[in-house]
Amino acid sequence: MKKKSLFTTILLLLIAVFAFSLTACNNEVGTLETLKNEYGIVVDGGSFEEGSTLVSNEIVATTEEAEEVLAAIAEQNYNKDGSVYIFDIYVMKDGKEVQPDGKVKVSIPVPNVEVDNYLVFHIKSDNSVESLVPTVADGKISFETSSFSYFVIAEAAIQDAPPIHVHNFEWVEGKESTCKEEGIAPHYHCEACGKNFDPNYGEIDSIVIGKLPHDVGLNYSPRMEPTFFMEGTVAYYICNDCLQYISEDGQIIPPTDIFIPPLSLDISVCVNGVPTELALQGDFNGDTAEWKAEG
């Protein structure tokens, strides 16, 4: 009887422990990966518990609260004449503000679609300023942060624009090209910037007109081989325009390079395997020459 009573007691104890375990499992708090509010602001990450609420208050720039926030970023480089948008963003759970567990990504609808470059400043609880690197895509500006407080979206500072240059067009008549030198096309020229323009004021890269080909016509002299008695000449044309000597491949030949020297009168022959110079007999008269071996 006592054994049965003991068994019953143990069984009831096990049932109670099992029931308590089930209750504990069912009471585990889930986490949320994304929070979103009615203004389209989204927070991704942070491991917030279920029941957490994303709160965002846009602070009007003319209020005293906004003045205090803007005073914190007075030394930052942004467009002081542009629009600024101040948001107090935080998460509430059970009536208390909670901070994210690690970094979160905050996405806010772009306040002004006409602005190309935004900056984001995070004014922390200790009034220090953190400059965040935002991205703009799909109509939202996004940035990462590891804590919540005030966030200021501002327009980037406008860089000093270079002075506007107005071209001073001066007409240049140009010059026709020849076979000796390049020509210049008629054009407008701006002395201040150094650019050139066609007669319709379109910018052009080059005003140079290439050289004309040589007009050689039928003025051709074939190659003449030199002899002992006279010089030879290379093959050449003569250009009708510049009167220069032109080679068969179109290159200019200096006058001194036209002539080929006559053959040398110094002759040697090989006698019994020994080179032997031949002596010129008499004076060379331009018509005939005789040589004989010495010895």
FIKE-585733 format. One record per residue: residue in one letter; x, y, z of N, C-alpha, C in turn. Coordinates in steps of 0.05 Angstrom, whole numbers, padded with zeros to 5 digits, always signed. Example, Ala and Ser with C-alpha at 12.3 -4.5 7.8 and 13.67 -1.06 7.14 Angstrom:
BEGIN
A+00264-00114+00156+00246-00090+00156+00264-00066+00156 S+00257-00045+00142+00273-00021+00143+00258+00001+00157 
% end
This chain:
BEGIN
M+00017-00024+00000+00000+00000+00000+00017+00025+00000 K+00038+00023+00016+00056+00046+00017+00071+00049-00009 K+00077+00026-00022+00091+00028-00048+00073+00041-00069 K+00047+00034-00069+00029+00046-00088+00026+00076-00083 S+00025+00084-00057+00023+00112-00051+00047+00127-00060 L+00071+00115-00056+00096+00128-00065+00097+00131-00095 F+00088+00110-00109+00088+00111-00138+00070+00134-00148 T+00047+00136-00135+00027+00157-00143+00039+00185-00138 T+00053+00188-00116+00065+00214-00110+00086+00222-00131 I+00103+00202-00138+00124+00208-00158+00111+00215-00185 L+00090+00200-00193+00077+00205-00218+00065+00233-00219 L+00053+00241-00197+00041+00268-00197+00063+00290-00198 L+00086+00284-00186+00108+00303-00186+00119+00306-00215 L+00121+00284-00229+00131+00285-00257+00112+00301-00275 I+00086+00296-00271+00066+00310-00287+00068+00340-00282 A+00072+00348-00257+00074+00376-00250+00098+00389-00263 V+00121+00374-00262+00145+00385-00274+00142+00388-00304 F+00129+00368-00317+00125+00369-00346+00106+00393-00353 A+00086+00397-00337+00067+00419-00343+00081+00445-00340 F+00099+00447-00320+00113+00473-00315+00132+00478-00339 S+00144+00457-00349+00162+00460-00372+00147+00470-00396 L+00124+00459-00401+00108+00468-00424+00100+00497-00421 T+00093+00505-00397+00085+00532-00392+00109+00551-00397 A+00132+00543-00388+00156+00559-00393+00162+00562-00422 C+00160+00540-00437+00165+00541-00466+00145+00560-00480 N+00120+00558-00473+00100+00574-00486+00103+00604-00479 N+00117+00609-00456+00120+00637-00448+00145+00650-00459 E+00161+00636-00476+00185+00648-00488+00176+00672-00506 V+00191+00694-00504+00184+00718-00519+00197+00717-00546 G+00182+00721-00568+00193+00722-00595+00205+00748-00601 T+00221+00749-00622+00234+00774-00631+00224+00782-00659 L+00226+00807-00664+00217+00818-00690+00242+00827-00706 E+00242+00821-00731+00265+00829-00748+00260+00856-00762 T+00234+00864-00763+00227+00889-00776+00205+00903-00761 L+00209+00929-00757+00189+00946-00746+00182+00968-00766 K+00156+00975-00768+00147+00995-00786+00125+01011-00774 N+00124+01037-00779+00102+01053-00769+00085+01065-00792 E+00065+01080-00784+00046+01091-00804+00058+01112-00822 Y+00082+01122-00815+00095+01143-00832+00114+01131-00853 G+00114+01105-00854+00131+01092-00874+00160+01088-00865 I+00166+01094-00840+00193+01090-00830+00196+01061-00822 V+00219+01049-00830+00224+01021-00825+00250+01017-00811 V+00251+00999-00791+00275+00991-00777+00279+00961-00781 D+00302+00954-00793+00308+00926-00797+00330+00917-00777 G+00326+00894-00764+00345+00884-00745+00340+00894-00717 G+00358+00889-00698+00356+00899-00671+00345+00879-00651 S+00333+00856-00661+00323+00835-00643+00304+00847-00622 F+00284+00863-00631+00264+00874-00612+00243+00853-00605 E+00234+00853-00580+00215+00834-00571+00187+00839-00584 E+00172+00818-00586+00145+00822-00596+00130+00841-00578 G+00114+00858-00590+00100+00878-00575+00114+00905-00575 S+00138+00906-00587+00153+00931-00589+00140+00948-00610 T+00141+00974-00606+00128+00993-00625+00149+01014-00634 L+00150+01019-00660+00168+01040-00671+00154+01067-00670 V+00167+01086-00657+00156+01113-00655+00175+01132-00669 S+00163+01151-00685+00179+01171-00698+00164+01198-00697 N+00177+01218-00687+00165+01244-00686+00182+01263-00703 E+00170+01276-00723+00184+01296-00738+00183+01322-00723 I+00206+01334-00718+00208+01359-00703+00207+01383-00722 V+00188+01400-00718+00186+01424-00735+00210+01442-00730 A+00222+01451-00753+00248+01465-00751+00247+01491-00736 T+00223+01502-00732+00220+01528-00719+00216+01526-00689 T+00215+01502-00679+00210+01499-00650+00236+01501-00634 E+00233+01505-00608+00257+01507-00590+00272+01481-00589 E+00257+01459-00591+00270+01432-00591+00288+01429-00615 A+00278+01438-00638+00294+01437-00663+00319+01455-00662 E+00316+01478-00650+00339+01496-00647+00361+01483-00631 E+00354+01469-00610+00374+01455-00594+00388+01433-00610 V+00373+01419-00626+00384+01398-00642+00403+01410-00663 L+00394+01431-00676+00410+01443-00697+00435+01456-00686 A+00434+01466-00661+00457+01477-00649+00479+01457-00645 A+00472+01431-00642+00491+01410-00639+00507+01404-00664 I+00495+01411-00688+00508+01405-00713+00517+01431-00727 A+00519+01453-00711+00526+01479-00723+00553+01478-00737 E+00572+01462-00727+00599+01461-00738+00601+01441-00761 Q+00580+01426-00767+00581+01407-00788+00578+01421-00815 N+00589+01408-00836+00589+01419-00863+00565+01409-00878 Y+00544+01425-00879+00520+01419-00894+00509+01446-00905 N+00489+01444-00922+00478+01468-00934+00460+01482-00914 K+00471+01502-00902+00456+01517-00881+00431+01531-00892 D+00431+01536-00918+00409+01550-00930+00388+01530-00941 G+00394+01505-00940+00375+01485-00950+00356+01475-00928 S+00339+01457-00935+00320+01446-00916+00333+01425-00899 V+00324+01423-00874+00333+01402-00856+00308+01388-00845 Y+00311+01362-00839+00289+01346-00829+00298+01332-00804 I+00284+01337-00782+00293+01326-00756+00273+01305-00747 F+00283+01282-00740+00266+01260-00731+00276+01250-00703 D+00257+01247-00685+00262+01234-00659+00252+01206-00662 I+00270+01187-00665+00262+01159-00670+00270+01141-00647 Y+00251+01125-00637+00257+01106-00616+00237+01083-00616 V+00242+01063-00600+00225+01039-00598+00214+01037-00570 M+00188+01031-00567+00175+01028-00541+00167+00999-00536 K+00171+00990-00511+00162+00963-00503+00153+00965-00474 D+00128+00959-00470+00116+00960-00443+00120+00988-00431 G+00116+01009-00447+00117+01036-00436+00145+01047-00432 K+00165+01032-00441+00193+01041-00437+00207+01042-00464 E+00226+01061-00466+00243+01062-00490+00264+01040-00489 V+00268+01026-00511+00288+01005-00512+00307+01011-00536 Q+00332+01002-00532+00352+01006-00553+00356+00980-00568 P+00366+00982-00592+00371+00958-00608+00394+00941-00598 D+00393+00915-00604+00415+00897-00597+00434+00896-00621 G+00453+00915-00623+00470+00917-00646+00460+00937-00666 K+00472+00936-00689+00465+00956-00710+00438+00949-00723 V+00424+00970-00730+00399+00968-00745+00400+00986-00769 K+00384+00979-00789+00381+00996-00813+00355+01011-00811 V+00357+01038-00813+00334+01055-00812+00329+01066-00840 S+00304+01064-00849+00296+01074-00876+00274+01094-00872 I+00277+01117-00884+00257+01139-00882+00250+01148-00910 P+00225+01152-00916+00217+01163-00942+00232+01189-00948 V+00242+01192-00972+00258+01216-00979+00241+01241-00977 P+00250+01260-00960+00234+01284-00956+00231+01301-00982 N+00252+01303-00997+00252+01320-01021+00266+01306-01044 V+00250+01297-01064+00261+01281-01086+00279+01298-01104 E+00278+01325-01102+00294+01342-01119+00323+01345-01110 V+00328+01336-01085+00355+01338-01075+00371+01313-01083 D+00395+01317-01093+00412+01295-01103+00430+01283-01082 N+00437+01300-01062+00457+01291-01043+00449+01298-01014 Y+00445+01277-00998+00436+01281-00970+00459+01274-00951 L+00458+01286-00927+00475+01278-00904+00456+01271-00881 V+00466+01253-00864+00451+01246-00840+00468+01249-00816 F+00458+01264-00796+00473+01267-00770+00456+01255-00748 H+00470+01240-00731+00458+01227-00708+00467+01242-00683 I+00448+01255-00669+00454+01269-00644+00448+01250-00621 K+00469+01240-00609+00466+01220-00588+00456+01232-00562 S+00450+01214-00542+00440+01223-00517+00459+01241-00502 D+00485+01237-00507+00505+01254-00493+00511+01280-00509 N+00495+01285-00529+00496+01309-00547+00520+01308-00566 S+00534+01285-00568+00555+01282-00588+00542+01277-00615 V+00557+01284-00636+00545+01282-00663+00560+01260-00679 E+00545+01243-00691+00557+01222-00708+00547+01226-00737 S+00566+01228-00755+00559+01232-00783+00555+01204-00796 L+00532+01199-00807+00525+01173-00818+00526+01175-00849 V+00532+01152-00861+00534+01151-00890+00507+01140-00901 P+00491+01156-00913+00465+01146-00923+00466+01136-00951 T+00446+01120-00959+00441+01113-00986+00413+01120-00993 V+00409+01128-01018+00382+01135-01028+00374+01117-01050 A+00352+01102-01046+00343+01083-01067+00313+01078-01062 D+00299+01075-01085+00270+01068-01083+00254+01088-01067 G+00262+01113-01068+00246+01133-01054+00251+01134-01024 K+00272+01121-01014+00278+01121-00986+00307+01128-00981 I+00313+01141-00959+00340+01146-00950+00345+01127-00927 S+00367+01112-00928+00373+01091-00908+00400+01096-00896 F+00403+01088-00871+00429+01090-00857+00429+01070-00834 E+00452+01064-00823+00455+01045-00801+00462+01060-00776 T+00452+01050-00753+00458+01062-00727+00456+01040-00706 S+00469+01044-00683+00468+01025-00662+00452+01036-00638 S+00441+01059-00640+00424+01071-00619+00405+01091-00631 F+00384+01097-00615+00363+01116-00624+00365+01142-00609 S+00357+01163-00623+00353+01190-00611+00345+01208-00634 Y+00358+01231-00636+00351+01250-00657+00368+01244-00682 F+00355+01245-00705+00369+01242-00731+00361+01266-00748 V+00382+01278-00760+00378+01302-00777+00385+01295-00806 I+00367+01298-00824+00372+01294-00852+00375+01322-00865 A+00398+01327-00877+00404+01354-00887+00415+01351-00915 E+00413+01373-00930+00424+01374-00957+00454+01379-00955 A+00469+01365-00972+00498+01369-00973+00505+01397-00981 A+00528+01407-00971+00537+01434-00978+00541+01437-01007 I+00533+01460-01018+00537+01466-01046+00566+01474-01050 Q+00580+01460-01067+00608+01467-01073+00609+01493-01089 D+00631+01508-01085+00634+01533-01100+00634+01527-01130 A+00615+01537-01144+00613+01532-01173+00634+01549-01188 P+00646+01537-01208+00666+01552-01224+00651+01575-01239 P+00665+01597-01244+00652+01619-01258+00644+01611-01286 I+00621+01621-01294+00611+01614-01320+00628+01628-01342 H+00637+01613-01361+00654+01624-01382+00637+01630-01407 V+00640+01654-01417+00626+01662-01441+00647+01664-01463 H+00644+01649-01484+00664+01649-01506+00665+01675-01520 N+00689+01684-01526+00693+01708-01543+00702+01699-01570 F+00683+01697-01589+00689+01685-01615+00704+01705-01633 E+00727+01696-01642+00743+01712-01662+00746+01695-01687 W+00739+01707-01710+00740+01693-01735+00768+01691-01746 V+00776+01667-01754+00802+01662-01766+00798+01652-01794 E+00809+01666-01814+00804+01660-01842+00814+01633-01850 G+00836+01624-01838+00847+01598-01846+00867+01600-01869 K+00877+01578-01877+00897+01577-01898+00895+01550-01912 E+00897+01552-01939+00896+01527-01955+00921+01511-01951 S+00918+01485-01952+00941+01467-01950+00954+01464-01978 T+00979+01457-01978+00994+01451-02002+01008+01425-01998 C+01024+01417-02019+01039+01392-02016+01063+01395-01997 K+01069+01420-01990+01092+01425-01972+01084+01429-01943 E+01060+01440-01938+01052+01445-01910+01022+01442-01907 E+01015+01437-01882+00986+01433-01875+00972+01460-01876 G+00946+01459-01880+00930+01483-01880+00914+01486-01854 I+00900+01508-01851+00883+01513-01828+00855+01519-01837 A+00835+01505-01826+00807+01509-01834+00797+01536-01823 P+00780+01549-01838+00767+01573-01827+00751+01566-01802 H+00753+01583-01781+00741+01575-01756+00739+01599-01737 Y+00723+01596-01716+00722+01615-01694+00741+01605-01672 H+00754+01624-01659+00773+01617-01637+00767+01634-01613 C+00766+01621-01589+00763+01636-01564+00791+01637-01550 E+00801+01661-01548+00828+01664-01536+00828+01657-01507 A+00806+01661-01493+00806+01657-01464+00808+01627-01457 C+00794+01610-01471+00794+01582-01464+00811+01565-01484 G+00818+01578-01507+00835+01564-01526+00820+01544-01544 K+00793+01544-01543+00778+01525-01559+00772+01537-01586 N+00766+01519-01605+00760+01527-01633+00732+01517-01640 F+00719+01532-01659+00691+01526-01666+00688+01529-01696 D+00670+01512-01707+00665+01514-01735+00647+01538-01742 P+00642+01544-01767+00626+01568-01774+00598+01568-01761 N+00588+01544-01753+00562+01543-01739+00565+01543-01709 Y+00588+01550-01699+00594+01552-01670+00595+01525-01656 G+00598+01504-01671+00601+01478-01658+00631+01473-01651 E+00636+01463-01627+00664+01459-01619+00677+01438-01636 I+00702+01443-01644+00717+01424-01660+00744+01417-01647 D+00753+01393-01651+00778+01384-01638+00803+01393-01653 S+00801+01395-01680+00824+01402-01696+00817+01421-01718 I+00835+01439-01724+00831+01458-01746+00851+01453-01769 V+00866+01431-01766+00887+01426-01785+00876+01412-01810 I+00885+01421-01834+00878+01408-01859+00904+01394-01869 G+00902+01369-01875+00926+01354-01883+00938+01364-01908 K+00964+01357-01912+00978+01365-01936+00965+01353-01961 L+00968+01367-01983+00958+01356-02009+00979+01336-02020 P+00971+01317-02036+00990+01299-02048+01007+01314-02069 H+01031+01305-02074+01048+01318-02094+01036+01313-02122 D+01037+01334-02139+01027+01332-02166+01052+01326-02184 V+01057+01300-02188+01081+01292-02203+01075+01288-02232 G+01050+01284-02239+01043+01280-02267+01060+01258-02280 L+01072+01265-02303+01089+01246-02318+01119+01253-02315 N+01125+01269-02295+01153+01278-02291+01169+01256-02277 Y+01174+01234-02291+01187+01212-02278+01214+01207-02292 S+01235+01203-02275+01261+01195-02285+01268+01168-02273 P+01272+01148-02290+01279+01122-02279+01308+01122-02268 R+01314+01102-02253+01341+01099-02242+01362+01096-02264 M+01384+01110-02261+01406+01108-02280+01431+01098-02264 E+01442+01076-02272+01464+01064-02257+01490+01080-02263 P+01507+01083-02243+01532+01097-02248+01552+01080-02264 T+01571+01092-02276+01593+01078-02290+01619+01089-02279 F+01641+01079-02291+01666+01090-02284+01669+01119-02294 F+01652+01125-02313+01656+01150-02327+01637+01172-02318 M+01614+01165-02305+01594+01186-02297+01578+01176-02273 E+01566+01196-02261+01548+01191-02238+01522+01178-02248 G+01509+01164-02230+01482+01154-02235+01462+01170-02220 T+01437+01164-02223+01415+01178-02208+01395+01157-02198 V+01382+01163-02176+01361+01146-02166+01336+01152-02182 A+01316+01135-02181+01290+01140-02194+01276+01162-02179 Y+01263+01180-02192+01249+01202-02179+01228+01214-02197 Y+01209+01228-02183+01190+01246-02196+01197+01274-02189 I+01187+01293-02204+01188+01321-02197+01160+01332-02194 C+01154+01344-02170+01127+01354-02165+01124+01381-02181 N+01101+01383-02195+01095+01407-02210+01090+01431-02193 D+01082+01427-02167+01076+01449-02150+01100+01459-02134 C+01114+01440-02120+01136+01449-02103+01163+01444-02116 L+01163+01431-02139+01188+01426-02154+01209+01410-02139 Q+01200+01395-02120+01218+01378-02104+01220+01350-02117 Y+01242+01336-02111+01245+01309-02120+01229+01290-02102 I+01213+01273-02114+01196+01255-02099+01203+01226-02106 S+01206+01210-02086+01213+01181-02090+01188+01166-02100 E+01193+01141-02109+01170+01125-02118+01150+01119-02097 D+01158+01120-02071+01139+01115-02049+01129+01141-02038 G+01133+01164-02052+01120+01189-02044+01136+01206-02025 Q+01161+01198-02018+01177+01214-01999+01194+01235-02014 I+01199+01257-02000+01216+01278-02012+01245+01270-02011 I+01259+01273-02033+01287+01266-02035+01304+01292-02036 P+01322+01296-02017+01339+01319-02018+01356+01319-02044 P+01360+01342-02056+01375+01343-02081+01402+01329-02080 T+01415+01330-02057+01442+01317-02056+01440+01287-02056 D+01416+01276-02051+01413+01247-02051+01403+01236-02078 I+01400+01254-02098+01392+01244-02124+01414+01229-02138 F+01438+01238-02135+01460+01228-02151+01474+01204-02137 I+01483+01185-02154+01498+01162-02145+01527+01165-02154 P+01547+01165-02137+01575+01169-02145+01583+01149-02167 P+01602+01157-02185+01612+01138-02205+01627+01115-02192 L+01631+01094-02207+01645+01071-02196+01674+01079-02191 S+01686+01066-02171+01714+01072-02163+01733+01062-02184 L+01755+01078-02189+01776+01070-02207+01797+01053-02193 D+01794+01049-02167+01812+01032-02153+01802+01003-02154 I+01818+00986-02169+01810+00959-02174+01831+00940-02164 S+01823+00918-02153+01843+00898-02145+01832+00871-02154 V+01850+00853-02161+01843+00826-02169+01858+00806-02152 C+01850+00782-02152+01863+00761-02137+01881+00745-02155 V+01908+00747-02151+01927+00732-02167+01940+00710-02150 N+01936+00685-02158+01946+00663-02142+01938+00664-02113 G+01914+00673-02109+01904+00674-02082+01912+00699-02066 V+01926+00717-02079+01936+00741-02065+01922+00765-02078 P+01908+00782-02061+01896+00806-02072+01917+00825-02084 T+01913+00834-02108+01933+00851-02121+01919+00875-02133 E+01928+00899-02126+01916+00923-02137+01926+00927-02166 L+01907+00936-02182+01913+00943-02210+01920+00973-02211 A+01940+00979-02226+01948+01007-02229+01936+01019-02254 L+01924+01042-02250+01912+01056-02273+01934+01065-02292 Q+01932+01059-02317+01952+01066-02337+01944+01093-02350 G+01961+01112-02345+01955+01139-02356+01934+01153-02341 D+01926+01176-02352+01904+01192-02339+01877+01183-02350 F+01858+01183-02332+01831+01176-02341+01819+01200-02355 N+01811+01196-02380+01801+01218-02396+01771+01219-02398 G+01757+01203-02382+01728+01203-02382+01716+01185-02402 D+01732+01174-02420+01720+01156-02440+01730+01127-02436 T+01757+01124-02434+01768+01097-02430+01788+01097-02408 A+01793+01074-02397+01813+01071-02376+01826+01043-02378 E+01852+01042-02372+01866+01017-02373+01880+01012-02346 W+01881+00987-02338+01895+00980-02313+01914+00957-02320 K+01935+00954-02304+01952+00931-02306+01963+00924-02279 A+01968+00899-02275+01979+00890-02249+02008+00896-02247 E+02017+00904-02224+02045+00910-02220+02060+00883-02216 G+02084+00881-02227+02101+00858-02223+02093+00834-02241 
% end
